[in-house]
Amino acid sequence: MPNDQENAARILAQTSLAEGMNAEEVAELLASSDVTLHTYPKGAFIFHDGDMPHSLYILLEGEVHILKDTYSGRQIFISEIDRPGDMFGEVYEVLRRPYDMYVRAVTKVKLLEVSSHLFTLDLDETPRRFALIVQRNLMKIFAGKAYAMHTKLKILASGSLREKIVRYLFPYIDEQGRIALTVSREFIAAYLAVSRPSLSRELSAMQREGIIEAAGRTIRIVDMERFEAYL
């Protein structure tokens, strides 16, 4: 059975942050003083709203939620991180801006924490190859996030909730007209900036009208022509 270090190396090697690294470079990165392994109990805060960042985080095990509290005290769900290798906090870390949200462990969580030193090397330092790869990959990650934000803004600019739902779901349709969701309805509702009950009501209405069939995280497009009419 693999130990924590072996499991961390396996997961790290599959992340976009380590893309282009060989096994030796992944091991060197993991052994660096800039990378540490931390375990958090269920309910623990990874960081708080207003904290200054000092690391980016890679999930190894468990699940965390990204949350924000309004001035009136209402908690807003922003996202869930539950897939090993998922990364969070990198934008704040590179920009050196305080967090405007917080992250809490939903289960016992194991994280790799990568120090900002890897992205902010002094000019008189000779960078290690794995550090250069990390910097290059971060640029690609930021470009991907910028594209994802552009896509999200186009979806949110849609007129009706149904149009938002269709435009969100459309890229995930397979050749059989099915969609296997990898995220929860709570996540989709947060992405679309609507309440979960509103999302569920609209999906139910689309099902009653014979446009879709929904069962758990699987959605089948019953009437593709009517579905695409909302694009």
Summary of the structure (lengths in Angstrom):
residues: 231
radius of gyration: 20.2
end to end distance: 48.6
largest distance: 65.9
contacts: 648
relative contact order: 0.13
helix: 42%
strand: 23%
